[in-house]
Amino acid sequence: MLRIHFTASDVAGVRMAARPDVLWETILSFHRLRDRRGPVVYGEWRSQTRARLNGETRPLAALVPSRGYFPDFLTPSEGLHGLDEGLQAVRATPTERLHAELALLGADRGDRAGGRTVPQSLRALAEGGAEPFGRLLGALRGYHRAAIEPYWPHIRARVEADRAVRGRALLDGGAGELLASLPPMFRWRAPVLEADYPVARDLHLDGRGLLLQPSFFCRGTPVVLRDPTLPPVLVYPTTHCEAPTVHAPGGSSLAKLVGNTRSAVLHAIGDGGTTSELARRAGVSLASASQHAGVLREAGLVATLRHGNAVLHTLTPLGAALLGGGGAGGRRRKVAGAVAGTAGPAGPAGPAGTEGTAGPAAGTAPVERLYARNGPVTS
């Protein structure tokens, strides 16, 4: 079990990540690539990603075992700002930290005689040499291009939907309600947040607060950094449910948006609210608001997340871009909305990550449907 201990200032310092973290998604997806669990959500992604990779994963496999510890330096906080910023932070890791974390990796694997030692295959990297670091950064970038970049709009939509759930909880009841709203593997028993976890671990925040990072490729159990001196971050699974395939602008589904009423409903969803609120803002009936929201979902403009007795709608990146005029600088709303619905069961626990686990898509890249049709699934 994982137990995270809060002080009053830690509760006040709880915050949500503004977007998916590209390096957390990259590393955790490498776990998902090598297991067989979650076939409904990840099965098609696995087969397509393996075909793109053509087996070129050895540099990552040396650092990221299928289970157990992987080094904290692979997931710096700069990953929130993009791949280039994240890789620059990885390259800037001090040699002392490299050596310590790679030695810990060797110890966790049992590659030691007596104390902790760096595995032979990683000693050049532990010295911070340009050549081994170049290979590592190239491997991370190549893997990201094959496994993450084509799916980034889906990942962003899932994380935005989760942020809407947490944002509504925060508005309704403060930070305590936010912590209580986390997925079923968590239990908020103030002042301690408990979570299912593969090992016994106590994390004392000591006034530093906590960053909550929802992740598409986190599965079953949360992930925390091994080094307790690093800024605390809690990576947890998003809920996986049906989401629309994102179509290119101008497609037949997007053409359904012509008309003032549907545009009004899209703007109402952008501002957040219940079905009744959408209907009131758009000046339509409750049934009409629900129908138009469904069309917007089919057009790839809205993602829907079922949570408890609510169905929460958020804009996809395409929907946000349309409201902002379609430009890269279009406005991005941070929203929360709810309509009646039900949630499905949580799936079985999977591997936990750094301790215990486990850019926009290119214009020509295929966009795959990654979600189940029959409500939320985590398996």
C-alpha positions in Angstrom: 0.0 0.0 0.0 1.1 3.6 -0.8 0.4 6.1 2.0 0.8 9.8 1.2 0.9 12.0 4.3 -0.5 15.5 4.0 -0.2 18.6 6.3 -2.7 21.4 6.1 -0.4 23.3 3.7 0.0 20.2 1.5 -3.8 19.9 1.1 -3.8 23.6 0.1 -0.9 22.9 -2.3 -2.6 20.1 -4.3 -2.7 21.0 -8.0 -3.6 19.4 -11.2 -1.2 19.1 -14.1 -2.3 21.4 -17.0 -1.8 18.8 -19.7 -0.5 15.2 -20.3 3.2 14.8 -19.6 4.9 13.6 -22.7 7.7 11.6 -21.0 5.4 10.0 -18.4 3.2 8.8 -21.3 6.3 7.7 -23.3 7.8 5.6 -20.5 4.5 4.2 -19.2 3.4 3.2 -22.7 6.6 1.2 -23.0 5.3 -0.9 -20.1 1.9 -1.3 -21.8 3.7 -2.3 -25.0 5.2 -5.4 -23.4 2.3 -6.7 -21.4 -1.0 -8.3 -22.7 -3.4 -6.7 -20.3 -6.0 -4.2 -21.3 -6.5 -5.6 -24.8 -9.7 -3.6 -25.4 -7.9 -0.3 -24.8 -4.4 -1.0 -25.8 -4.6 -4.1 -28.1 -4.8 -2.2 -31.5 -2.3 0.4 -30.3 0.2 -2.4 -29.4 0.0 -4.1 -32.8 0.3 -0.8 -34.7 3.1 0.5 -32.6 5.1 -2.7 -32.8 4.8 -2.6 -36.6 6.2 1.0 -36.6 9.0 0.2 -34.2 10.2 -2.9 -36.1 11.8 -4.2 -32.9 14.0 -1.2 -32.2 13.5 -0.9 -28.4 16.7 -2.3 -26.9 18.1 1.0 -25.6 14.9 1.6 -23.7 14.6 -1.9 -22.4 17.9 -1.6 -20.7 16.6 1.3 -18.6 12.9 0.4 -18.3 12.3 -3.2 -17.2 8.9 -4.7 -17.7 8.4 -4.6 -13.9 10.0 -2.8 -11.0 12.0 0.4 -10.7 13.0 2.6 -13.6 15.1 5.7 -13.1 13.4 9.0 -12.0 15.6 11.0 -14.3 13.6 9.7 -17.3 10.5 11.6 -16.2 11.6 15.2 -15.3 8.9 17.8 -14.7 9.9 19.5 -17.9 8.0 16.8 -19.8 4.9 18.7 -19.1 6.1 21.4 -21.6 6.9 19.1 -24.5 9.3 16.5 -25.8 12.2 18.8 -26.6 12.1 20.4 -23.2 11.8 17.0 -21.5 14.7 15.5 -23.4 16.9 18.6 -22.7 16.2 18.0 -19.0 17.1 14.3 -19.3 20.4 15.3 -20.9 21.1 17.8 -18.1 20.9 15.2 -15.4 23.9 15.5 -13.1 26.4 12.7 -13.3 26.1 11.9 -9.5 22.4 11.4 -9.9 22.8 9.3 -13.0 25.2 7.0 -11.2 23.0 6.7 -8.1 19.8 5.9 -10.0 21.4 3.5 -12.4 23.0 1.7 -9.5 19.6 1.5 -7.9 18.3 0.0 -11.1 21.1 -2.6 -10.9 20.3 -3.4 -7.3 16.6 -3.8 -8.1 17.5 -6.3 -10.8 19.9 -8.1 -8.6 22.9 -7.2 -10.7 25.2 -6.6 -7.7 27.6 -8.4 -5.5 27.3 -6.9 -2.1 26.3 -3.2 -2.6 24.7 -1.3 -5.4 26.6 -1.2 -8.6 25.8 0.2 -12.1 25.1 -2.6 -14.5 28.0 -3.1 -17.0 25.8 -2.3 -20.0 24.9 1.1 -18.5 28.3 2.3 -17.1 29.1 4.5 -20.1 25.7 6.2 -19.7 26.3 6.6 -15.9 29.5 8.6 -16.7 27.3 11.1 -18.7 29.2 10.5 -22.0 27.8 12.3 -25.2 27.6 9.1 -27.3 25.6 6.9 -24.9 23.3 9.9 -24.1 22.8 10.5 -27.8 21.7 6.9 -28.2 19.3 7.2 -25.3 17.8 10.5 -26.5 17.5 9.1 -30.0 15.7 6.0 -28.7 13.3 8.1 -26.7 12.5 10.4 -29.6 12.1 7.5 -32.0 9.9 5.5 -29.7 7.8 8.6 -29.0 7.3 9.1 -32.7 6.0 5.6 -33.2 4.0 5.1 -30.0 2.8 8.5 -28.7 2.7 11.1 -31.5 0.0 9.5 -33.7 -2.3 9.2 -30.6 -1.6 12.5 -28.9 -5.0 14.0 -29.6 -6.7 11.0 -27.9 -4.3 11.2 -24.9 -5.0 14.9 -24.5 -8.7 14.4 -24.7 -8.6 11.7 -22.0 -6.5 13.8 -19.7 -8.7 16.9 -20.3 -11.8 14.8 -19.5 -10.2 13.7 -16.2 -9.2 17.3 -15.4 -12.9 18.2 -15.8 -13.9 15.6 -13.2 -11.3 16.8 -10.7 -12.1 20.4 -11.4 -15.8 19.9 -10.7 -14.9 18.1 -7.4 -12.6 20.9 -6.4 -15.2 23.5 -7.1 -17.9 21.6 -5.2 -15.9 20.7 -2.1 -12.3 21.9 -2.2 -9.1 20.0 -2.2 -10.5 17.3 0.1 -13.3 16.5 -2.3 -10.7 16.5 -5.2 -8.6 13.9 -3.4 -11.8 11.9 -2.6 -12.8 11.9 -6.3 -9.6 10.1 -7.5 -10.1 6.6 -9.1 -11.2 3.6 -7.0 -7.7 2.5 -6.2 -7.4 5.6 -3.9 -8.9 6.2 -0.5 -8.8 9.6 1.1 -8.7 9.3 4.9 -7.6 12.7 5.9 -4.8 13.5 6.4 -3.6 10.4 4.5 -4.2 9.4 0.9 -4.0 5.6 0.5 -3.6 3.7 -2.7 -3.2 0.1 -3.9 0.5 -0.4 -4.6 2.8 -3.3 -5.1 5.0 -2.4 -2.2 4.6 -0.7 1.2 5.6 2.9 0.9 5.1 6.0 3.0 5.5 9.4 1.3 5.6 12.5 3.5 4.9 15.7 1.6 6.2 18.0 4.4 4.6 21.1 3.0 5.7 20.7 -0.6 2.2 20.0 -1.9 1.4 17.4 -4.6 1.0 17.5 -8.4 -1.7 15.2 -9.7 -0.8 13.9 -13.1 -3.5 11.9 -15.0 -2.0 9.5 -17.5 -3.5 7.5 -20.4 -0.9 4.8 -20.2 -0.8 4.4 -16.5 -2.8 1.3 -15.6 -4.2 -0.3 -12.5 -2.0 1.4 -9.8 -0.5 4.9 -9.4 3.1 5.8 -9.9 5.3 8.0 -7.7 9.0 8.9 -7.9 11.4 6.7 -5.9 13.5 9.6 -4.7 11.6 11.3 -1.8 13.6 14.5 -2.2 12.2 15.2 -5.6 9.1 17.4 -6.0 6.2 15.1 -5.3 4.1 13.9 -8.2 1.3 11.3 -8.3 0.7 9.7 -11.7 -2.7 7.9 -11.9 -4.8 6.2 -14.6 -7.4 8.0 -16.5 -10.7 6.3 -17.0 -10.9 4.7 -20.4 -14.3 4.8 -22.2 -15.6 5.3 -25.7 -14.2 8.4 -27.5 -14.7 9.5 -31.0 -12.2 9.1 -33.8 -10.8 12.5 -34.5 -11.6 13.4 -38.1 -9.9 15.9 -40.3 -11.7 19.3 -40.6 -14.1 19.4 -43.5 -15.1 15.7 -43.2 -18.7 14.6 -43.4 -19.2 14.4 -39.7 -17.9 17.9 -39.2 -20.3 19.2 -41.8 -23.1 18.3 -39.4 -22.1 21.3 -37.3 -23.7 23.7 -39.8 -26.4 25.6 -38.0 -26.8 28.0 -35.1 -28.2 25.6 -32.6 -25.4 23.1 -32.8 -22.8 25.8 -32.6 -24.5 27.2 -29.5 -24.4 23.8 -27.9 -20.7 23.4 -28.7 -20.0 26.8 -27.1 -22.1 25.7 -24.1 -20.0 22.5 -23.7 -16.9 24.6 -24.0 -18.0 26.6 -21.0 -19.0 23.4 -19.1 -22.2 22.5 -17.3 -24.8 19.9 -16.8 -27.2 18.9 -19.6 -29.8 21.3 -18.1 -27.2 24.1 -18.2 -26.4 23.3 -21.8 -30.0 23.4 -22.7 -30.6 26.7 -20.9 -27.6 28.4 -22.4 -28.4 27.2 -25.9 -32.1 27.9 -25.6 -33.1 24.3 -26.5 -34.8 21.4 -24.8 -33.0 18.9 -22.6 -33.5 16.2 -25.2 -32.2 18.5 -28.0 -29.1 19.4 -26.0 -28.3 15.7 -25.4 -28.8 14.9 -29.1 -26.6 17.8 -30.3 -23.9 16.8 -27.8 -23.9 13.3 -29.4 -23.5 14.7 -32.9 -20.6 16.9 -31.7 -19.0 13.7 -30.2 -19.4 11.9 -33.5 -17.7 14.9 -35.2 -14.6 14.5 -33.0 -15.2 17.8 -31.2 -16.2 16.5 -27.8 -14.9 13.7 -25.6 -17.1 12.1 -23.0 -16.0 10.5 -19.7 -18.4 8.5 -17.5 -17.6 9.0 -13.8 -19.9 7.7 -11.1 -23.4 8.9 -11.8 -22.2 11.6 -14.2 -21.1 11.8 -17.8 -18.6 14.6 -18.3 -18.1 16.4 -21.6 -14.9 18.2 -22.6 -13.7 19.7 -25.9 -11.1 17.7 -27.8 -8.2 19.6 -29.3 -10.1 19.8 -32.5 -13.2 21.3 -30.8 -11.1 23.8 -28.9 -9.3 24.8 -32.1 -12.7 25.2 -33.9 -14.0 27.5 -31.2 -10.7 29.5 -31.4 -10.9 29.9 -35.2 -8.8 26.8 -36.0 -5.5 28.5 -35.5 -2.6 27.1 -33.3 -3.2 30.1 -31.0 -6.9 29.4 -30.6 -8.3 29.6 -27.2 -8.2 26.5 -25.0 -10.9 26.4 -22.4 -10.4 24.4 -19.2 -13.9 23.1 -18.6 -16.0 20.8 -16.5 -19.5 19.6 -17.3 -21.8 16.8 -16.3 -24.9 14.9 -17.5 -26.6 11.8 -16.2 -24.9 8.5 -16.7 -23.2 5.5 -15.0 -19.7 4.2 -14.6 -18.4 0.7 -15.4 -16.2 -1.4 -13.1 -12.6 -0.8 -12.5 -10.2 -3.3 -13.9 -7.6 -5.4 -12.1 -4.4 -3.9 -10.9 -1.4 -3.7 -13.2 2.3 -3.1 -12.7 3.3 0.1 -10.9 5.8 2.5 -12.3 9.0 4.2 -11.4 8.7 2.3 -8.2 6.9 -0.9 -8.7 5.6 -0.9 -12.4 4.3 -0.8 -14.0 3.4 17.5 -30.0 0.7 17.2 -32.2 0.2 14.2 -34.5 1.7 14.4 -37.9 -0.8 15.2 -40.6 -0.4 11.9 -42.4 -0.4 9.7 -39.3 -3.4 7.4 -38.9 -5.6 8.2 -35.9 -6.9 5.0 -34.3 -9.9 4.3 -32.2 -8.4 3.3 -28.8 -11.5 3.0 -26.6 -14.1 0.5 -25.7 -17.7 1.0 -26.8 -19.4 -0.2 -23.7 -18.5 2.3 -21.0 -15.3 2.7 -19.0 -12.7 0.0 -18.9 -9.4 -0.2 -17.1 -8.4 -3.7 -18.1 
